[in-house]
Amino acid sequence: MIRPDPALVDRAWTAGLAGGYQRVLRPILFRSHHGDPEAIHEQLIHRLGALPPAAGRVVGAALAPSARPVTVGGITAANRVGLAAGLDKDGHAARAWGRLGFGFAELGTVTPRPQPGNDRPRLYRLPASRAIINRMGFNNAGAEALARRLQRWGIWRGNAAAGIPLGVSIGKNRTTSLEHATDDYLAAMTAVAPHADYVAINVSSPNTPGLRALQDAAELRALVATLVDEARRLNPDRPLPVWVKMAPDLADEALDELVEVCQEAGASALVATNTTLSRDGLAEVDRHLADQAGGLSGAPLTPLALRVVSRVAARAEIPVVGVGGVMRAEHARAMFDAGAQLVQLYTGFIYRGPALVREVAALHGRTTTTHAHENRETR
């Protein structure tokens, strides 16, 4: 009896998964709720969160990628592809992401106090450009609400109850002045620290007025150092890893300074990048949305994010997590070849579904480039 080649079977299954999502499920999702992207998004997250454990195990067995665990930035991820912040702000689907093949997931962004975010509509799909524009504005139920949800599910830092490491992106409330921003980040981190495997400082969203000013060297140095010190105070034996997420729109000199500041302040990893204010790369049919305020993600961000990852990784002595415009496996491979040790998906997952997760996770064993950071001890 001739046994099928496991690699061919895996590729065939991934191709079938991609085709089924893109030809069947995605059109249904995009047409439902009168095409309101945010309503569709909320429905999907809540349905994933309601997936019964038994059904979740069946789904997980079907979608699980073939990959090896990797330790980066203070966590041990099941594979090198994670869920980016913003897709599951309040953690409703926290237990589902590992079943969909992700090696780790970043919840949030959450703020100390609940806030509604910006006025709707605030989320726009640009299918021809394979992109999304959003100006959500940190809409969330608050850090304590997320902590209570994770506690109810028995998810604590390091216990792997969600199946994969869970990070939490933290930010400041819109009404909090920049002078008091550190207090907000401290409060958010303290609330989620018992349940998060790392926290990511979001100082790069373009949708909270003035937030990106916190990327100024002096401001950022004080903020990161304060949070790192608090993480050590909360758990001296095993401080919570602190990651920092940067914008893609910074000048090269500012990027270099940000890397230096974050390393000196004790950050465990750098996340490059957030959404962009640029509208380069939009398809002509989508140009009518170019004036919409907010951050752009997806395919138009691919070259910019890769450029930032390459520059940051060349200068960083701590791990770099690549995110932005990863729409195909070759985009992730380029990120890895540029020096990223992990990648995260958001818009690519919306357009391609779980097949993209499998494709990227499978790169772990096939990437041949030697990364200078892989042999460095992570903080």
PyMOL commands that set and color helices and strands:
alter all, ss='L'
color gray80, all
select helices_A, chain A and resi 6-35+37-49+53-63+127-129+143-152+178-192+211-215+217-234+252-265+284-289+299-315+329-338+347-352+354-365+372-375
alter helices_A, ss='H'
color red, helices_A
select strands_A, chain A and resi 70-72+75-77+81-83+104-110+123-126+131-134+166-170+198-202+242-246+269-272+295-298+320-323+342-345
alter strands_A, ss='S'
color yellow, strands_A
deselect
rebuild
show_as cartoon
